[in-house]
Amino acid sequence: DNYPPQEVGEKLVVLPYWKAEEDHDGRRKVILDPGLTFGTGSHASTQLCLEGVEEHTAAGRPVLDLGCGSGILSIAALRLGASEAIAVDIDEKCLTVAYDNAALNNIGKDVYTVKVGNVLTDEAMRTSLGGGYQVVLANIVADVIIPLAPVVPELLVEGGTFVCSGIIDKRGDEVAAALEKNGLKVIRRFEKNGWIALAAQVC
């Protein structure tokens, strides 16, 4: 009762596993076990980022999820047709939680990889991610997104999109300026309940 289904955008619905059989007008289901990590679909910043996932995920193309938490964003991208997803978080418990949530959606390790590490401080981790992602996701906070800005362009394929959220409204312009400074043009700004998400592409 405390975790109602969350319809997001035009195509997605986030459901707890005990309501997995519910139909929501043919929306793509993202089934979760609400646990100890951030990302249940109820927070405005997650919903904004999910709208960006829906808008920019391209069928048959790969996605990278930085600060994955529960895995909700990358799982949603796979449910929308992404070819594969890599999810990264500094919290080791996300390794189990994200894989467990992926399994609830019949997503296996053949298309979904979860890693533990810090992309900003671990060069080997960053190198292991490679590049060529159609979408890079980061639902974190402004103080992490800003230093991520120089790293993101090398992760994206030409024409790919960086979708970031977890930004309180008064810091939206600051984050946008950091993205622009590093060659990322903001193409869309999403706002809800005092939170902002930005979608940006390499200039």
HELIX and SHEET records of a PDB file:
HELIX    1   1 TYR A   17  LYS A   19  5                                   3    
HELIX    2   2 ALA A   44  HIS A   56  1                                  13    
HELIX    3   3 ILE A   72  ARG A   79  1                                   8    
HELIX    4   4 LYS A   93  LEU A  104  1                                  12    
HELIX    5   5 GLU A  123  LEU A  129  1                                   7    
HELIX    6   6 ALA A  142  LEU A  148  1                                   7    
HELIX    7   7 VAL A  152  LEU A  155  1                                   4    
HELIX    8   8 ASP A  169  ARG A  171  5                                   3    
HELIX    9   9 GLY A  172  LYS A  181  1                                  10    
SHEET    1   A 3 GLN A   6  VAL A   8  0                                        
SHEET    2   A 3 LEU A  12  PRO A  16 -1                                        
SHEET    3   A 3 ARG A  28  LEU A  32  1                                        
SHEET    1   B 7 TYR A 112  VAL A 116  0                                        
SHEET    2   B 7 ALA A  85  ASP A  89  1                                        
SHEET    3   B 7 VAL A  63  LEU A  66  1                                        
SHEET    4   B 7 TYR A 133  ASN A 139  1                                        
SHEET    5   B 7 LEU A 156  ILE A 168  1                                        
SHEET    6   B 7 TRP A 195  VAL A 202 -1                                        
SHEET    7   B 7 LEU A 184  LYS A 192 -1                                        
END                                                                             
